């Protein structure tokens, strides 16, 4: 029974102590100094009064000096202890920030018992920011891995094209030349030369086709609209899909970096249609409205659940690659899709004064290089 009463008596004391420890730093220091002043004044007054009563004829300067020194020492000690305890949460935050600065992105600020509500809020904010940074780093690593895989797959495709078509054509060309060397009559030589000429033209066409798939010369020579006209025509023939391409208000060429970004975005969107949509018809629209360039790709395919795609850990590189390219030129990206209702992809790039002057600032080279590579980002989806 006695232990129970003691335990119940300890609860209010522990609760009061906990509230005192969690007071803001300002009030901790103010309370400590107030207690020092009140305690010092009370004790000093009492001892001085008693000393005067006991020794009325003696000088009291020594005692006053002693009280001052003792009060100063006690004040310094108490302030040191209180400030050390009160500033402990800030030291924890500073230590965490230093760990992050040194590269430990998994470091998190811990809460201590001697804390401050405002410091607690700062701690939660810092930890939340670090969580977001860590999630972003993981996403970047994942996208980098996907980019490398996509790059290797493209290299494998190019190598296979070169081996299966170009290399075999060149081998056939060598065989025809050997036959021509052994020909015994003019007619046989002419026939062999005709075959070699036909085979050479076919090989040249295969090489040109492969080069155009990697980087269309029309994009550099003629501009974005002719390059997309050529690409959509080839795309329709290759995949058996009706492609309706239209452009409005693009009588003049855009800056090279912007043309490259828009070309790659539309190319990636059409590639996704061919891989996943099972569409019969695709509409590609490119237009200039005031100071904005808008590009849209809409298909009548099977569509997908955008929210589920965003939450999936198996998100493809395509959508995020398009967004990262657009981000390089200040653009943004929007996806609308539903099951069995097709998909619409919209991209917008602001044609601000910097672009209108034909300059992209000091990042021209970086934008052009990155826009032709791949990337990641976030999807504005409905």
Buried (B, 14 or more C-beta within 10 A) or exposed (E): EEEEEEEEEEEEEEEEEEEEBBBBBEEBBEEBBEEBEEEBEEBBEEEBEEBEEEEEEEEEEEBEEEBEEEBEEBBEEBBEEBBEBBBBBBEBBEEBBEBBEEEEBEBBBEEBEBBBEEBBEBBEEBBEEBEEEBEEEEBEEBBBEBBEEBEEEEEEEEEEBBEEBBEEBBEBBEEBBEBBEEBEEEEEBEBBBEBBEEBBEBBEEBBEEBEBBEEBEBBEEBBBBBBBBBBBEBBBEEBEBEBEBEBEEBEEEBBBBBBBBBBBBBBBBBEBBBEBBEBEBBBBBBBBEEEEBBBBBBBBBBBBEBEEBEEEEEBBBBBBBBBBBBBBBBBBBBBBBEEEEBBBBBBBBBBEEBBEEEEBEEEEEEBBEBBBBBBBBBBEBE
